[in-house]
């Protein structure tokens, strides 16, 4: 049973909505109760990163159909009806704080390494993305618990 303070709608945000925030969205969706609404957005967008897709596939989570969107896109499409915004980059944190001046939404900052600059072989680059996925999963477990309502 989730604690009473658990949010019903969570938004993960990063700079481009192509790596960290879609990974976090997929991870939380994989363990969250079906009743929890989970989305992600970016300050800007760029195409979904294939290394993020591969790292998540290794965990059995498919994010290949994710379409990167901005905060503005999200606000236009469905509104900012979230209880919690988890920001993963400084620029996303700044944007979320700007937005929450006019919305009653909690904001938590989880500084998360951006693996897009990782160098080396394909396997070394992929390892950086896997590390980010593992770090995010640990933070998600710590914040939201280990219940697996989505897979029951």
N, C-alpha and C positions, 0 to 999 in steps of 0.2 A: 504494500500500500504506500503510495507516494505521500510525503508530508503535505500538510495543508498549504504550506507556502509555495508549493511548486507552481510555476507559471503554466497557464493553459496555452499560451502562444509565444513562441520563441523565434527571434530573428538573429541569425549569425551574420556578421558583416565584416568585410575586409576591403582592401583597395580595389580589386578588379572582379570579384565574384567568379574567379576562374580556378582557384586552388583551395585556399584555406576555408573560406566560408561554405562552399559546396561540400567539402569533405566533412566539416563539422555538422552540416545539415544532415548528410547521409548517416553519419555516426549516431547522432541523437535519434533520428527516425528509426534506426535499427533496434533501439532499446526502449524508446518512449512508449507510454500507453497510447493506444489509438486515438484517444481523446485530445492529445497534445498536438497543436498545430505548429509545424516547424518549417521555416523558410530561410533563405539567405539572399543577401544583396551586396552590392559593392558601391563605392563612391563613384567609380567609373566601371566600364566593362571591357573585357577582352575575351576571345574565345576560350572555352573550357580547355584546361591544360591536359593533354593526353597522359602525362605522368601521374596527375591526380587521379584520373580514371583508373589507371593501372594499379596504383597503390591501394585504392579502395576495392578494386576487384580482388586483390589478394586477400582482403578481409571478407570477401563474399558480399560486398555492397556495390550495387550498380548505380553510378552517378552519370553514366554516359549520355543520358537524355537531358541533363541539366542545361538550362538556357540562362546564361549570365544576365542579370538585371541590376539596375541601379536603385538606390533608395527612391528616387523620383518615379521610376517606372512602377515600383511596388506601391507607392502612395497613390499613383494614378489608377492602377489596376484594382487594388483591393483595400487601400487605406493602410494606415499604420496602426492596426489594431493588435498590438503586441503588448504583453505584460513585461517582457524582458528582451533587451537587445544585448547580445554578447558581441563585443567588438574584438577583432583579432589583429588589428593594425592601428597605428597612430592616426592615420587619416580617417579611417572608419570611426574611430572613437570620437574624434573631433566632430565629424558629421552627425553622429548619433546624439552627441550632447547638444548640438545646434537644434536638431529635430525635437528633442525632448523638452525644449523650452515651451513648446506649445502642445505637447502630448504627455500624459501621465504614464511614463514608461520607465522602468528601472533599466539602468545601463551598467554592465559589468565589462571591465577591460581585461582580456586574457592576451597579453603580448605573445604572439606566435611567430616563430621563425618563418620567413618566406623562402621556400626551397627552390624557387625558380632560378636563383643564382648559383645553385650547386654545380660544381664542375666535375669532370672525370668521365668515366665510361657510362654507358646507359645504366648499368647496374648500380654504379655509385650514385648517379643522379636519382634513380628510383629509390635507393636506400634513404636519401634525404627526405623524400616525400613520405615514405613509410614511417620514418621517425616523427614527422609532423602528425601523421594520422594517429600514431600511438600516443603522442603527447596530448592531442585533442581528446582521444578516447579516455585517457586518465582524468583529464579535467572534467569531462562530461560525467564520468562515473562519480567523481567527487561532488559535483554540483547537483546532479539529478538523480543519483543512485544507480543501482545495478539492476533495477527491475527490467523485465523484457516484455512488457505488455504488447508490443507490436508483433512479437513472434509466438505468442501463446495460442 
